């Protein structure tokens, strides 16, 4: 199984965490990245197995207006500092994922500087999208172009240009060779060219076993990005929104609808080899909890599961200390009702949903007794993440 299927991620925005100046004066490197090495011991104690960090490379301000993809931002340190950080993480069993800002660049990027100086004579005029020398931008550069989000300091790269594609693919190869990075989070992947992402996937397959590509995608048919030819994963904003508003509004139909939509797009489902239980009907609480249940493991949605359990359940579960092999992320799925199929093997999603659960690993191989709700068994939301 690839490492990223069961990784526990920790995210760091280094320019903010390390107190870097908001604007880059491109002065002498400040070795702030070295301050992160002691954090790795903390992450290891937390059980973190992957660090997503970025942006890291030379930029004008917030980091997402890259000016040099091969040089660490001087506010953070040097290439040696980043190489040492990645090596220290690997020594602790922690993979490292960089932020890849490949959709756009900053105004100090070498190709754009050549463009505004040499204008129509620049060999880089086709590196950007919709360049118009009869237009202007808010900086008075005497040229207009396509941007990200309407921000003139984020100049969109032309990913249909073969030279641009080759340049960015070589950047990925450089990051692996120079820093031994394990994957890339692609910024603004929802507006990246698909042929470009296909090229990135070929590079990923080439540079390192199980090299991971994850894209920032807000909305859309996620399977367009996540497939064998493009990316390994995307950000699931639709599920995040459903979980947040569904719990706050007690609207579990929104969660059910979103989970079903994810499955309809080809999202990972409950392991078909796992035996699912049957349920009976309880007039007081809807369907009863199973009298015994083997915990169900999910893949892409494995870090959270939803369940609303009777208040007596917490006392009936084994303690974490009795687990012989330590905790793992596993979950009991939402309890079904007799109508509206929602998950394979489960008739539907019922509004018992309420909290995230983390169960001891040994429950994946054995069974635990669950009390069935009755008319005199009050229910409550509970969170059993650290049993």
C-alpha positions as CSV (number, residue, x, y, z in Angstrom):
1,X,0.0,0.0,0.0
2,X,1.4,3.5,-0.9
3,X,2.6,5.5,2.1
4,X,0.1,8.3,1.5
5,X,-3.0,6.1,1.8
6,X,-2.5,5.9,5.6
7,X,-0.4,9.0,6.3
8,X,-1.2,11.4,9.1
9,X,-0.4,14.9,7.8
10,X,0.8,18.0,9.5
11,X,0.7,21.3,7.7
12,X,3.2,24.2,8.2
13,X,3.1,27.6,6.5
14,X,6.8,28.4,7.2
15,X,6.8,32.1,6.4
16,X,4.2,32.7,9.0
17,X,5.3,30.2,11.6
18,X,8.9,31.4,11.5
19,X,8.1,35.1,11.6
20,X,9.5,36.0,8.3
21,X,9.1,39.6,6.9
22,X,6.0,40.0,4.8
23,X,8.1,41.4,1.9
24,X,11.3,39.8,0.5
25,X,14.3,42.2,0.1
26,X,16.3,39.3,-1.5
27,X,19.0,40.0,1.1
28,X,21.3,37.5,2.9
29,X,19.6,34.2,3.7
30,X,18.1,34.0,7.2
31,X,18.4,30.4,8.5
32,X,14.9,30.2,9.9
33,X,14.2,26.7,8.5
34,X,16.6,25.3,11.0
35,X,14.2,26.2,13.7
36,X,11.8,23.5,12.4
37,X,14.0,20.6,13.1
38,X,13.1,20.4,16.8
39,X,9.4,20.5,15.8
40,X,9.9,17.1,14.1
41,X,10.3,15.4,17.4
42,X,7.0,16.9,18.5
43,X,5.4,15.7,15.2
44,X,6.8,12.2,15.8
45,X,5.2,12.1,19.3
46,X,1.9,13.1,17.8
47,X,2.0,10.2,15.4
48,X,2.5,12.4,12.3
49,X,3.9,10.5,9.3
50,X,3.9,13.2,6.7
51,X,4.7,16.9,6.7
52,X,3.1,19.2,4.1
53,X,5.2,22.4,4.1
54,X,5.1,25.4,1.9
55,X,5.5,27.6,0.0
56,X,9.3,27.5,0.3
57,X,10.9,29.0,-2.7
58,X,12.0,32.5,-3.5
59,X,9.0,34.8,-3.8
60,X,8.0,38.5,-3.5
61,X,5.7,38.3,-0.4
62,X,3.3,35.6,0.8
63,X,5.1,32.8,-1.1
64,X,2.6,32.1,-3.8
65,X,4.2,34.6,-6.3
66,X,7.3,32.5,-7.0
67,X,10.3,34.2,-8.5
68,X,12.8,31.3,-8.4
69,X,11.7,27.7,-8.2
70,X,15.2,26.4,-7.5
71,X,16.3,28.6,-4.7
72,X,14.8,28.6,-1.1
73,X,13.3,31.9,-0.1
74,X,16.1,33.9,1.5
75,X,13.8,34.8,4.4
76,X,13.7,31.1,5.3
77,X,17.3,30.1,4.6
78,X,19.2,28.2,1.9
79,X,18.9,25.0,-0.1
80,X,21.2,23.3,2.4
81,X,18.8,24.3,5.2
82,X,15.8,22.7,3.4
83,X,17.9,19.6,2.5
84,X,18.8,19.2,6.1
85,X,15.2,19.6,7.2
86,X,13.9,16.9,4.8
87,X,16.7,14.6,5.8
88,X,15.9,15.1,9.5
89,X,12.2,14.3,8.8
90,X,13.1,11.2,6.9
91,X,15.3,10.0,9.8
92,X,12.1,10.2,12.0
93,X,10.0,8.3,9.5
94,X,8.2,11.5,8.3
95,X,7.6,12.0,4.6
96,X,7.7,15.6,3.2
97,X,5.5,17.2,0.6
98,X,6.3,20.6,-1.0
99,X,3.8,23.3,-2.2
100,X,4.1,23.5,-6.0
101,X,2.8,26.8,-7.3
102,X,2.9,26.1,-11.0
103,X,-0.2,28.0,-12.2
104,X,1.3,31.4,-11.8
105,X,4.5,33.4,-11.0
106,X,5.4,36.7,-9.4
107,X,6.6,39.8,-11.3
108,X,10.2,39.2,-10.3
109,X,10.2,35.8,-12.2
110,X,13.0,35.9,-14.8
111,X,10.8,35.3,-17.8
112,X,8.4,38.1,-16.9
113,X,11.2,40.5,-16.3
114,X,12.6,39.7,-19.7
115,X,9.1,40.2,-21.2
116,X,8.6,43.7,-19.8
117,X,12.1,44.8,-20.8
118,X,12.3,43.3,-24.4
119,X,8.5,43.2,-24.9
120,X,7.7,41.8,-28.4
121,X,11.3,40.7,-28.8
122,X,11.3,38.6,-25.7
123,X,11.6,34.8,-26.3
124,X,9.3,34.4,-23.3
125,X,6.3,36.3,-24.6
126,X,4.4,33.0,-25.1
127,X,5.3,31.7,-21.6
128,X,2.3,33.7,-20.3
129,X,-1.4,33.7,-21.2
130,X,-3.2,36.4,-23.3
131,X,-0.2,38.8,-23.3
132,X,-1.3,42.2,-24.7
133,X,1.4,44.9,-25.2
134,X,-1.4,47.4,-25.8
135,X,-2.7,47.0,-22.3
136,X,-1.4,47.7,-18.9
137,X,-1.5,46.4,-15.3
138,X,-1.9,48.0,-11.9
139,X,1.9,48.3,-11.6
140,X,2.3,50.3,-14.8
141,X,4.3,47.6,-16.6
142,X,2.8,48.5,-20.0
143,X,1.4,45.0,-20.6
144,X,-1.6,43.1,-19.6
145,X,-2.0,39.3,-19.2
146,X,-4.2,36.6,-17.6
147,X,-3.8,36.3,-13.8
148,X,-5.0,34.1,-11.0
149,X,-8.0,35.6,-9.3
150,X,-7.6,39.0,-10.9
151,X,-4.4,39.8,-9.0
152,X,-1.8,41.4,-11.3
153,X,1.1,40.1,-9.2
154,X,0.0,36.5,-9.9
155,X,0.9,36.1,-13.6
156,X,-0.6,32.9,-15.2
157,X,1.9,30.6,-16.9
158,X,1.0,29.2,-20.3
159,X,0.9,25.4,-19.6
160,X,0.1,24.8,-23.3
161,X,3.6,26.0,-24.1
162,X,6.0,23.1,-24.4
163,X,8.9,25.1,-23.0
164,X,6.9,26.0,-19.9
165,X,5.9,22.4,-19.4
166,X,9.5,21.2,-19.7
167,X,10.7,23.9,-17.4
168,X,8.2,23.0,-14.6
169,X,8.8,19.2,-15.0
170,X,12.5,19.8,-14.7
171,X,11.7,21.8,-11.5
172,X,10.1,18.7,-10.0
173,X,13.0,16.5,-11.0
174,X,15.3,19.1,-9.4
175,X,13.3,19.1,-6.1
176,X,13.6,15.3,-5.9
177,X,17.3,15.2,-6.8
178,X,18.2,18.2,-4.6
179,X,15.9,17.7,-1.5
180,X,14.5,14.1,-1.8
181,X,11.0,15.4,-1.5
182,X,8.2,12.8,-1.4
183,X,5.3,14.6,-3.1
184,X,3.8,17.9,-4.2
185,X,0.6,19.7,-3.3
186,X,-0.4,21.5,-6.5
187,X,-1.7,25.0,-5.8
188,X,-4.7,26.0,-7.8
189,X,-5.0,22.6,-9.5
190,X,-8.6,23.4,-10.5
191,X,-7.2,25.8,-13.1
192,X,-4.2,23.9,-14.3
193,X,-4.1,22.4,-17.8
194,X,-5.0,18.7,-17.8
195,X,-2.3,17.8,-20.3
196,X,0.2,19.6,-18.1
197,X,-1.0,17.5,-15.1
198,X,-0.6,14.3,-17.2
199,X,3.0,15.3,-17.9
200,X,3.5,15.8,-14.2
201,X,2.1,12.4,-13.4
202,X,4.6,10.9,-15.9
203,X,7.4,12.7,-14.1
204,X,6.0,11.5,-10.7
205,X,6.1,7.9,-11.9
206,X,9.7,8.4,-13.1
207,X,11.4,10.2,-10.2
208,X,10.5,8.1,-7.2
209,X,8.4,5.2,-6.1
210,X,5.0,6.3,-4.7
211,X,5.8,10.0,-5.4
212,X,2.5,11.7,-4.5
213,X,0.6,14.5,-6.4
214,X,-2.3,16.2,-4.6
215,X,-4.2,19.0,-6.2
216,X,-6.0,22.0,-4.6
217,X,-9.5,21.7,-6.2
218,X,-12.4,23.6,-4.8
219,X,-15.4,22.3,-6.7
220,X,-16.1,20.0,-9.6
221,X,-16.1,16.4,-10.7
222,X,-13.1,15.3,-8.6
223,X,-12.6,12.2,-10.8
224,X,-11.5,14.5,-13.6
225,X,-8.4,15.2,-11.5
226,X,-8.0,11.9,-9.5
227,X,-7.3,9.0,-11.8
228,X,-4.5,6.8,-13.1
229,X,-3.3,9.5,-15.6
230,X,-3.5,12.7,-13.6
231,X,-3.3,13.2,-9.8
232,X,-3.4,10.8,-6.8
233,X,-5.7,13.0,-4.7
234,X,-7.4,16.3,-4.4
235,X,-8.7,18.5,-1.6
236,X,-12.2,17.5,-0.8
237,X,-13.8,20.8,0.0
238,X,-17.3,19.6,-0.7
239,X,-17.0,17.0,2.1
240,X,-15.4,19.5,4.4
241,X,-18.3,21.9,3.9
242,X,-20.9,19.1,4.4
243,X,-19.3,17.9,7.6
244,X,-19.0,21.4,9.0
245,X,-22.5,22.7,8.2
246,X,-24.1,19.3,8.6
247,X,-23.0,19.0,12.2
248,X,-23.6,22.6,13.0
249,X,-27.1,22.6,11.5
250,X,-27.8,18.9,12.5
251,X,-28.5,18.4,8.8
252,X,-27.1,14.9,8.3
253,X,-28.9,14.6,4.9
254,X,-26.3,17.0,3.6
255,X,-23.5,14.7,4.8
256,X,-25.3,11.7,3.3
257,X,-25.8,13.4,0.0
258,X,-22.1,14.5,-0.2
259,X,-20.7,11.1,0.7
260,X,-23.0,9.5,-1.9
261,X,-21.8,12.0,-4.5
262,X,-18.2,11.2,-3.6
263,X,-18.9,7.5,-4.1
264,X,-20.7,8.2,-7.4
265,X,-17.6,10.0,-8.6
266,X,-15.6,6.8,-8.0
267,X,-14.4,7.6,-4.4
268,X,-13.0,4.8,-2.3
269,X,-15.8,2.7,-0.7
270,X,-16.1,0.5,2.3
271,X,-13.8,-2.5,1.9
272,X,-15.9,-5.1,0.1
273,X,-14.2,-7.9,1.9
274,X,-15.4,-6.6,5.3
275,X,-18.6,-8.2,6.6
276,X,-21.2,-5.6,7.4
277,X,-23.9,-6.1,9.9
278,X,-27.7,-6.2,9.6
279,X,-29.9,-4.0,11.7
280,X,-33.3,-4.1,13.4
281,X,-35.8,-1.3,14.0
282,X,-36.2,0.5,17.2
283,X,-39.2,2.8,17.5
284,X,-37.4,5.1,20.0
285,X,-34.2,5.7,18.2
286,X,-34.6,4.4,14.6
287,X,-32.4,1.4,13.8
288,X,-30.5,-0.2,16.7
289,X,-26.8,-0.4,17.0
290,X,-25.4,-3.8,16.1
291,X,-25.0,-6.2,19.1
292,X,-21.5,-6.8,17.8
293,X,-19.5,-5.1,15.2
294,X,-16.2,-5.3,13.4
295,X,-14.8,-1.9,12.8
296,X,-14.8,-0.8,9.2
297,X,-11.8,0.7,7.6
298,X,-12.1,3.4,4.9
299,X,-9.3,4.5,2.6
300,X,-9.5,8.1,1.3
301,X,-12.0,9.1,4.0
302,X,-10.3,7.0,6.7
303,X,-9.3,9.8,9.0
304,X,-12.8,10.6,10.2
305,X,-16.0,8.6,10.7
306,X,-19.4,9.6,12.0
307,X,-21.4,8.0,14.7
308,X,-23.9,9.0,17.4
309,X,-23.7,6.4,20.2
310,X,-25.7,5.8,23.3
311,X,-24.2,7.3,26.4
312,X,-23.5,3.8,27.8
313,X,-21.2,2.9,24.9
314,X,-18.1,4.8,26.2
315,X,-18.0,2.7,29.3
316,X,-18.4,-0.6,27.4
317,X,-15.5,-0.2,25.0
318,X,-12.1,-1.6,25.8
319,X,-9.4,0.8,27.0
320,X,-6.6,2.0,24.7
321,X,-4.1,0.5,27.0
322,X,-5.4,-3.0,26.3
323,X,-4.7,-2.7,22.5
324,X,-1.6,-4.8,21.8
325,X,-0.5,-2.9,18.7
326,X,-1.5,0.6,19.4
327,X,-4.2,2.8,17.8
328,X,-5.0,3.1,14.1
329,X,-7.6,5.1,12.2
330,X,-10.6,3.0,11.7
331,X,-14.3,3.7,12.0
332,X,-17.8,2.5,12.4
333,X,-19.9,3.8,9.6
334,X,-23.1,5.8,9.9
335,X,-25.9,3.6,11.1
336,X,-28.5,2.6,8.4
337,X,-32.2,2.8,8.1
338,X,-34.3,0.6,5.9
339,X,-34.7,3.0,2.9
340,X,-32.7,5.0,0.3
341,X,-29.5,3.0,-0.4
342,X,-26.5,5.1,0.3
343,X,-23.4,2.8,0.8
344,X,-22.7,-0.6,-0.5
345,X,-24.0,-3.1,1.9
346,X,-25.7,-0.5,4.0
347,X,-29.3,0.3,3.2
348,X,-29.0,4.1,4.0
349,X,-27.5,6.8,6.1
350,X,-29.3,7.5,9.3
351,X,-29.2,10.6,11.5
352,X,-27.4,9.0,14.3
353,X,-24.4,10.9,13.0
354,X,-22.6,13.1,15.5
355,X,-19.0,12.6,16.3
356,X,-15.6,11.5,15.0
357,X,-14.3,8.2,16.4
358,X,-10.9,6.6,16.7
359,X,-10.9,3.0,17.8
360,X,-8.1,0.7,19.0
361,X,-6.4,-1.3,16.2
362,X,-7.4,-4.6,17.7
363,X,-11.0,-3.8,17.0
364,X,-10.3,-4.3,13.3
365,X,-9.6,-7.9,13.9
366,X,-12.1,-8.7,16.6
367,X,-15.5,-7.6,17.8
368,X,-16.8,-5.4,20.5
369,X,-20.1,-5.4,22.2
370,X,-22.4,-2.4,21.6
371,X,-25.5,-1.8,23.6
372,X,-28.7,-1.5,21.6
373,X,-30.6,1.7,22.2
374,X,-34.0,1.3,23.9
375,X,-36.7,3.7,24.9
376,X,-35.0,4.4,28.2
377,X,-31.5,4.7,26.9
378,X,-30.7,8.4,26.3
379,X,-28.4,9.1,23.4
380,X,-25.8,11.8,23.2
381,X,-23.0,13.0,20.9
382,X,-19.7,11.5,21.9
383,X,-16.2,11.6,20.8
384,X,-14.1,8.5,21.4
385,X,-11.0,9.4,19.5
386,X,-8.5,8.3,22.1
387,X,-9.9,5.2,23.7
